[in-house]
């Protein structure tokens, strides 16, 4: 996962509900992914520990 990539993730939110998100990666650290979420239309921070699956759709 690299900045600019568009990725589909399966993410477990704080309420333990699983959601499918399409995101555009802004930055990646050891613990977090900062990305624009197309569903929420906002920049969000995702914990890597809560990402259960990811599939790159478009590479930067």
SEFIZA-3560 file (N, C-alpha, C; in Angstrom, 3 decimals):
REM SEFIZA-3560
<numar><xx>0.847</xx><yy>-1.167</yy><zz>0.000</zz><atom>N</atom></numar>
<numar><xx>0.000</xx><yy>0.000</yy><zz>0.000</zz><atom>CA</atom></numar>
<numar><xx>0.897</xx><yy>1.236</yy><zz>0.000</zz><atom>C</atom></numar>
<numar><xx>0.671</xx><yy>2.097</yy><zz>-0.978</zz><atom>N</atom></numar>
<numar><xx>1.512</xx><yy>3.282</yy><zz>-1.137</zz><atom>CA</atom></numar>
<numar><xx>0.634</xx><yy>4.517</yy><zz>-1.329</zz><atom>C</atom></numar>
<numar><xx>1.161</xx><yy>5.707</yy><zz>-0.984</zz><atom>N</atom></numar>
<numar><xx>0.392</xx><yy>6.933</yy><zz>-1.205</zz><atom>CA</atom></numar>
<numar><xx>-0.084</xx><yy>7.029</yy><zz>-2.657</zz><atom>C</atom></numar>
<numar><xx>-1.351</xx><yy>7.389</yy><zz>-2.811</zz><atom>N</atom></numar>
<numar><xx>-1.948</xx><yy>7.500</yy><zz>-4.134</zz><atom>CA</atom></numar>
<numar><xx>-2.713</xx><yy>6.264</yy><zz>-4.571</zz><atom>C</atom></numar>
<numar><xx>-2.411</xx><yy>5.115</yy><zz>-3.987</zz><atom>N</atom></numar>
<numar><xx>-3.129</xx><yy>3.886</yy><zz>-4.331</zz><atom>CA</atom></numar>
<numar><xx>-4.596</xx><yy>4.002</yy><zz>-3.934</zz><atom>C</atom></numar>
<numar><xx>-5.455</xx><yy>3.422</yy><zz>-4.747</zz><atom>N</atom></numar>
<numar><xx>-6.859</xx><yy>3.258</yy><zz>-4.367</zz><atom>CA</atom></numar>
<numar><xx>-7.025</xx><yy>1.798</yy><zz>-3.990</zz><atom>C</atom></numar>
<numar><xx>-7.558</xx><yy>1.588</yy><zz>-2.784</zz><atom>N</atom></numar>
<numar><xx>-7.601</xx><yy>0.260</yy><zz>-2.181</zz><atom>CA</atom></numar>
<numar><xx>-8.995</xx><yy>0.005</yy><zz>-1.613</zz><atom>C</atom></numar>
<numar><xx>-9.460</xx><yy>-1.224</yy><zz>-1.741</zz><atom>N</atom></numar>
<numar><xx>-10.685</xx><yy>-1.649</yy><zz>-1.061</zz><atom>CA</atom></numar>
<numar><xx>-10.253</xx><yy>-2.424</yy><zz>0.168</zz><atom>C</atom></numar>
<numar><xx>-10.790</xx><yy>-2.019</yy><zz>1.345</zz><atom>N</atom></numar>
<numar><xx>-10.439</xx><yy>-2.708</yy><zz>2.584</zz><atom>CA</atom></numar>
<numar><xx>-11.701</xx><yy>-3.225</yy><zz>3.269</zz><atom>C</atom></numar>
<numar><xx>-11.537</xx><yy>-4.299</yy><zz>4.014</zz><atom>N</atom></numar>
<numar><xx>-12.559</xx><yy>-4.756</yy><zz>4.957</zz><atom>CA</atom></numar>
<numar><xx>-12.024</xx><yy>-4.340</yy><zz>6.320</zz><atom>C</atom></numar>
<numar><xx>-12.783</xx><yy>-3.496</yy><zz>7.006</zz><atom>N</atom></numar>
<numar><xx>-12.313</xx><yy>-2.838</yy><zz>8.216</zz><atom>CA</atom></numar>
<numar><xx>-13.272</xx><yy>-3.091</yy><zz>9.370</zz><atom>C</atom></numar>
<numar><xx>-12.723</xx><yy>-3.382</yy><zz>10.534</zz><atom>N</atom></numar>
<numar><xx>-13.539</xx><yy>-3.557</yy><zz>11.738</zz><atom>CA</atom></numar>
<numar><xx>-13.504</xx><yy>-2.262</yy><zz>12.537</zz><atom>C</atom></numar>
<numar><xx>-14.625</xx><yy>-1.594</yy><zz>12.618</zz><atom>N</atom></numar>
<numar><xx>-14.707</xx><yy>-0.333</yy><zz>13.344</zz><atom>CA</atom></numar>
<numar><xx>-14.672</xx><yy>-0.530</yy><zz>14.846</zz><atom>C</atom></numar>
<numar><xx>-14.692</xx><yy>0.568</yy><zz>15.575</zz><atom>N</atom></numar>
<numar><xx>-14.627</xx><yy>0.511</yy><zz>17.042</zz><atom>CA</atom></numar>
<numar><xx>-15.807</xx><yy>-0.230</yy><zz>17.650</zz><atom>C</atom></numar>
<numar><xx>-16.936</xx><yy>-0.237</yy><zz>16.957</zz><atom>N</atom></numar>
<numar><xx>-18.119</xx><yy>-0.946</yy><zz>17.460</zz><atom>CA</atom></numar>
<numar><xx>-18.102</xx><yy>-2.424</yy><zz>17.059</zz><atom>C</atom></numar>
<numar><xx>-16.962</xx><yy>-2.878</yy><zz>16.518</zz><atom>N</atom></numar>
<numar><xx>-16.760</xx><yy>-4.260</yy><zz>16.058</zz><atom>CA</atom></numar>
<numar><xx>-17.574</xx><yy>-4.624</yy><zz>14.824</zz><atom>C</atom></numar>
<numar><xx>-18.169</xx><yy>-3.640</yy><zz>14.170</zz><atom>N</atom></numar>
<numar><xx>-18.903</xx><yy>-3.880</yy><zz>12.927</zz><atom>CA</atom></numar>
<numar><xx>-17.914</xx><yy>-3.856</yy><zz>11.760</zz><atom>C</atom></numar>
<numar><xx>-18.041</xx><yy>-4.828</yy><zz>10.848</zz><atom>N</atom></numar>
<numar><xx>-17.181</xx><yy>-4.893</yy><zz>9.673</zz><atom>CA</atom></numar>
<numar><xx>-17.795</xx><yy>-4.078</yy><zz>8.537</zz><atom>C</atom></numar>
<numar><xx>-16.948</xx><yy>-3.279</yy><zz>7.876</zz><atom>N</atom></numar>
<numar><xx>-17.409</xx><yy>-2.492</yy><zz>6.738</zz><atom>CA</atom></numar>
<numar><xx>-16.418</xx><yy>-2.629</yy><zz>5.593</zz><atom>C</atom></numar>
<numar><xx>-16.944</xx><yy>-2.459</yy><zz>4.391</zz><atom>N</atom></numar>
<numar><xx>-16.110</xx><yy>-2.455</yy><zz>3.187</zz><atom>CA</atom></numar>
<numar><xx>-15.915</xx><yy>-0.999</yy><zz>2.795</zz><atom>C</atom></numar>
<numar><xx>-14.663</xx><yy>-0.579</yy><zz>2.671</zz><atom>N</atom></numar>
<numar><xx>-14.355</xx><yy>0.815</yy><zz>2.351</zz><atom>CA</atom></numar>
<numar><xx>-13.457</xx><yy>0.892</yy><zz>1.128</zz><atom>C</atom></numar>
<numar><xx>-13.701</xx><yy>1.882</yy><zz>0.282</zz><atom>N</atom></numar>
<numar><xx>-12.794</xx><yy>2.182</yy><zz>-0.826</zz><atom>CA</atom></numar>
<numar><xx>-12.075</xx><yy>3.459</yy><zz>-0.430</zz><atom>C</atom></numar>
<numar><xx>-10.751</xx><yy>3.397</yy><zz>-0.408</zz><atom>N</atom></numar>
<numar><xx>-9.965</xx><yy>4.521</yy><zz>0.093</zz><atom>CA</atom></numar>
<numar><xx>-8.855</xx><yy>4.898</yy><zz>-0.882</zz><atom>C</atom></numar>
<numar><xx>-8.430</xx><yy>6.170</yy><zz>-0.820</zz><atom>N</atom></numar>
<numar><xx>-7.236</xx><yy>6.634</yy><zz>-1.539</zz><atom>CA</atom></numar>
<numar><xx>-6.193</xx><yy>6.924</yy><zz>-0.478</zz><atom>C</atom></numar>
<numar><xx>-5.107</xx><yy>6.166</yy><zz>-0.499</zz><atom>N</atom></numar>
<numar><xx>-4.083</xx><yy>6.251</yy><zz>0.537</zz><atom>CA</atom></numar>
<numar><xx>-3.343</xx><yy>7.585</yy><zz>0.444</zz><atom>C</atom></numar>
<numar><xx>-3.207</xx><yy>8.242</yy><zz>1.588</zz><atom>N</atom></numar>
<numar><xx>-2.444</xx><yy>9.480</yy><zz>1.686</zz><atom>CA</atom></numar>
<numar><xx>-1.074</xx><yy>9.198</yy><zz>2.287</zz><atom>C</atom></numar>
<numar><xx>-1.049</xx><yy>8.451</yy><zz>3.399</zz><atom>N</atom></numar>
<numar><xx>0.221</xx><yy>8.086</yy><zz>4.032</zz><atom>CA</atom></numar>
<numar><xx>0.039</xx><yy>6.801</yy><zz>4.816</zz><atom>C</atom></numar>
<numar><xx>1.163</xx><yy>6.123</yy><zz>5.046</zz><atom>N</atom></numar>
<numar><xx>1.160</xx><yy>4.861</yy><zz>5.781</zz><atom>CA</atom></numar>
<numar><xx>2.268</xx><yy>4.913</yy><zz>6.818</zz><atom>C</atom></numar>
<numar><xx>1.935</xx><yy>4.570</yy><zz>8.072</zz><atom>N</atom></numar>
<numar><xx>2.940</xx><yy>4.472</yy><zz>9.133</zz><atom>CA</atom></numar>
<numar><xx>2.948</xx><yy>3.033</yy><zz>9.647</zz><atom>C</atom></numar>
<numar><xx>3.691</xx><yy>2.782</yy><zz>10.702</zz><atom>N</atom></numar>
<numar><xx>3.752</xx><yy>1.429</yy><zz>11.258</zz><atom>CA</atom></numar>
<numar><xx>2.392</xx><yy>0.944</yy><zz>11.754</zz><atom>C</atom></numar>
<numar><xx>1.586</xx><yy>1.861</yy><zz>12.290</zz><atom>N</atom></numar>
<numar><xx>0.319</xx><yy>1.462</yy><zz>12.907</zz><atom>CA</atom></numar>
<numar><xx>-0.929</xx><yy>1.962</yy><zz>12.192</zz><atom>C</atom></numar>
<numar><xx>-0.797</xx><yy>3.010</yy><zz>11.359</zz><atom>N</atom></numar>
<numar><xx>-1.976</xx><yy>3.650</yy><zz>10.792</zz><atom>CA</atom></numar>
<numar><xx>-1.877</xx><yy>3.882</yy><zz>9.290</zz><atom>C</atom></numar>
<numar><xx>-3.060</xx><yy>3.980</yy><zz>8.679</zz><atom>N</atom></numar>
<numar><xx>-3.195</xx><yy>4.363</yy><zz>7.278</zz><atom>CA</atom></numar>
<numar><xx>-4.039</xx><yy>5.629</yy><zz>7.259</zz><atom>C</atom></numar>
<numar><xx>-3.512</xx><yy>6.675</yy><zz>6.706</zz><atom>N</atom></numar>
<numar><xx>-4.255</xx><yy>7.936</yy><zz>6.546</zz><atom>CA</atom></numar>
<numar><xx>-4.753</xx><yy>7.931</yy><zz>5.110</zz><atom>C</atom></numar>
<numar><xx>-6.068</xx><yy>8.106</yy><zz>4.924</zz><atom>N</atom></numar>
<numar><xx>-6.633</xx><yy>7.968</yy><zz>3.588</zz><atom>CA</atom></numar>
<numar><xx>-7.928</xx><yy>8.739</yy><zz>3.444</zz><atom>C</atom></numar>
<numar><xx>-8.249</xx><yy>9.063</yy><zz>2.191</zz><atom>N</atom></numar>
<numar><xx>-9.563</xx><yy>9.618</yy><zz>1.875</zz><atom>CA</atom></numar>
<numar><xx>-10.513</xx><yy>8.449</yy><zz>1.703</zz><atom>C</atom></numar>
<numar><xx>-11.607</xx><yy>8.443</yy><zz>2.469</zz><atom>N</atom></numar>
<numar><xx>-12.615</xx><yy>7.387</yy><zz>2.379</zz><atom>CA</atom></numar>
<numar><xx>-13.721</xx><yy>7.871</yy><zz>1.445</zz><atom>C</atom></numar>
<numar><xx>-13.948</xx><yy>7.143</yy><zz>0.348</zz><atom>N</atom></numar>
<numar><xx>-14.967</xx><yy>7.532</yy><zz>-0.620</zz><atom>CA</atom></numar>
<numar><xx>-16.378</xx><yy>7.386</yy><zz>-0.039</zz><atom>C</atom></numar>
<numar><xx>-16.592</xx><yy>6.448</yy><zz>0.883</zz><atom>N</atom></numar>
<numar><xx>-17.914</xx><yy>6.267</yy><zz>1.505</zz><atom>CA</atom></numar>
<numar><xx>-18.281</xx><yy>7.446</yy><zz>2.387</zz><atom>C</atom></numar>
<numar><xx>-17.333</xx><yy>7.880</yy><zz>3.208</zz><atom>N</atom></numar>
<numar><xx>-17.572</xx><yy>8.965</yy><zz>4.164</zz><atom>CA</atom></numar>
<numar><xx>-17.320</xx><yy>10.341</yy><zz>3.567</zz><atom>C</atom></numar>
<numar><xx>-16.612</xx><yy>10.352</yy><zz>2.430</zz><atom>N</atom></numar>
<numar><xx>-16.210</xx><yy>11.606</yy><zz>1.781</zz><atom>CA</atom></numar>
<numar><xx>-15.396</xx><yy>12.488</yy><zz>2.724</zz><atom>C</atom></numar>
<numar><xx>-14.510</xx><yy>11.822</yy><zz>3.476</zz><atom>N</atom></numar>
<numar><xx>-13.649</xx><yy>12.517</yy><zz>4.435</zz><atom>CA</atom></numar>
<numar><xx>-12.306</xx><yy>11.825</yy><zz>4.505</zz><atom>C</atom></numar>
<numar><xx>-11.312</xx><yy>12.569</yy><zz>4.984</zz><atom>N</atom></numar>
<numar><xx>-10.021</xx><yy>11.963</yy><zz>5.278</zz><atom>CA</atom></numar>
<numar><xx>-10.143</xx><yy>11.277</yy><zz>6.634</zz><atom>C</atom></numar>
<numar><xx>-9.720</xx><yy>10.026</yy><zz>6.683</zz><atom>N</atom></numar>
<numar><xx>-9.841</xx><yy>9.214</yy><zz>7.888</zz><atom>CA</atom></numar>
<numar><xx>-8.499</xx><yy>8.563</yy><zz>8.220</zz><atom>C</atom></numar>
<numar><xx>-8.360</xx><yy>8.162</yy><zz>9.466</zz><atom>N</atom></numar>
<numar><xx>-7.194</xx><yy>7.403</yy><zz>9.913</zz><atom>CA</atom></numar>
<numar><xx>-7.677</xx><yy>6.010</yy><zz>10.284</zz><atom>C</atom></numar>
<numar><xx>-7.086</xx><yy>4.987</yy><zz>9.661</zz><atom>N</atom></numar>
<numar><xx>-7.466</xx><yy>3.606</yy><zz>9.893</zz><atom>CA</atom></numar>
<numar><xx>-6.330</xx><yy>2.888</yy><zz>10.618</zz><atom>C</atom></numar>
<numar><xx>-6.659</xx><yy>2.152</yy><zz>11.649</zz><atom>N</atom></numar>
<numar><xx>-5.678</xx><yy>1.343</yy><zz>12.354</zz><atom>CA</atom></numar>
<numar><xx>-5.378</xx><yy>0.098</yy><zz>11.521</zz><atom>C</atom></numar>
<numar><xx>-4.107</xx><yy>-0.162</yy><zz>11.279</zz><atom>N</atom></numar>
<numar><xx>-3.736</xx><yy>-1.354</yy><zz>10.500</zz><atom>CA</atom></numar>
<numar><xx>-4.206</xx><yy>-2.632</yy><zz>11.179</zz><atom>C</atom></numar>
<numar><xx>-4.252</xx><yy>-2.624</yy><zz>12.503</zz><atom>N</atom></numar>
<numar><xx>-4.671</xx><yy>-3.813</yy><zz>13.254</zz><atom>CA</atom></numar>
<numar><xx>-6.133</xx><yy>-4.165</yy><zz>12.997</zz><atom>C</atom></numar>
<numar><xx>-6.920</xx><yy>-3.217</yy><zz>12.525</zz><atom>N</atom></numar>
<numar><xx>-8.346</xx><yy>-3.447</yy><zz>12.271</zz><atom>CA</atom></numar>
<numar><xx>-8.660</xx><yy>-3.707</yy><zz>10.798</zz><atom>C</atom></numar>
<numar><xx>-7.631</xx><yy>-3.703</yy><zz>9.942</zz><atom>N</atom></numar>
<numar><xx>-7.828</xx><yy>-4.013</yy><zz>8.522</zz><atom>CA</atom></numar>
<numar><xx>-7.669</xx><yy>-5.527</yy><zz>8.359</zz><atom>C</atom></numar>
<numar><xx>-8.744</xx><yy>-6.192</yy><zz>7.968</zz><atom>N</atom></numar>
<numar><xx>-8.709</xx><yy>-7.646</yy><zz>7.845</zz><atom>CA</atom></numar>
<numar><xx>-8.400</xx><yy>-8.114</yy><zz>6.429</zz><atom>C</atom></numar>
<numar><xx>-8.653</xx><yy>-7.244</yy><zz>5.451</zz><atom>N</atom></numar>
<numar><xx>-8.391</xx><yy>-7.612</yy><zz>4.067</zz><atom>CA</atom></numar>
<numar><xx>-8.192</xx><yy>-6.326</yy><zz>3.270</zz><atom>C</atom></numar>
<numar><xx>-7.332</xx><yy>-6.398</yy><zz>2.267</zz><atom>N</atom></numar>
<numar><xx>-7.148</xx><yy>-5.244</yy><zz>1.387</zz><atom>CA</atom></numar>
<numar><xx>-6.835</xx><yy>-5.723</yy><zz>-0.026</zz><atom>C</atom></numar>
<numar><xx>-7.325</xx><yy>-4.958</yy><zz>-0.999</zz><atom>N</atom></numar>
<numar><xx>-7.071</xx><yy>-5.285</yy><zz>-2.400</zz><atom>CA</atom></numar>
<numar><xx>-6.843</xx><yy>-3.976</yy><zz>-3.151</zz><atom>C</atom></numar>
<numar><xx>-5.670</xx><yy>-3.848</yy><zz>-3.752</zz><atom>N</atom></numar>
<numar><xx>-5.352</xx><yy>-2.642</yy><zz>-4.518</zz><atom>CA</atom></numar>
<numar><xx>-6.169</xx><yy>-2.637</yy><zz>-5.797</zz><atom>C</atom></numar>
<numar><xx>-6.833</xx><yy>-1.522</yy><zz>-6.055</zz><atom>N</atom></numar>
<numar><xx>-7.655</xx><yy>-1.366</yy><zz>-7.248</zz><atom>CA</atom></numar>
<numar><xx>-6.862</xx><yy>-0.607</yy><zz>-8.313</zz><atom>C</atom></numar>
<numar><xx>-6.226</xx><yy>0.483</yy><zz>-7.883</zz><atom>N</atom></numar>
<numar><xx>-5.419</xx><yy>1.306</yy><zz>-8.801</zz><atom>CA</atom></numar>
<numar><xx>-4.118</xx><yy>1.659</yy><zz>-8.095</zz><atom>C</atom></numar>
<numar><xx>-2.998</xx><yy>1.434</yy><zz>-8.767</zz><atom>N</atom></numar>
<numar><xx>-1.696</xx><yy>1.800</yy><zz>-8.220</zz><atom>CA</atom></numar>
<numar><xx>-1.353</xx><yy>3.217</yy><zz>-8.610</zz><atom>C</atom></numar>
<numar><xx>-0.665</xx><yy>3.906</yy><zz>-7.693</zz><atom>N</atom></numar>
<numar><xx>-0.233</xx><yy>5.281</yy><zz>-7.961</zz><atom>CA</atom></numar>
<numar><xx>0.925</xx><yy>5.289</yy><zz>-8.927</zz><atom>C</atom></numar>
//
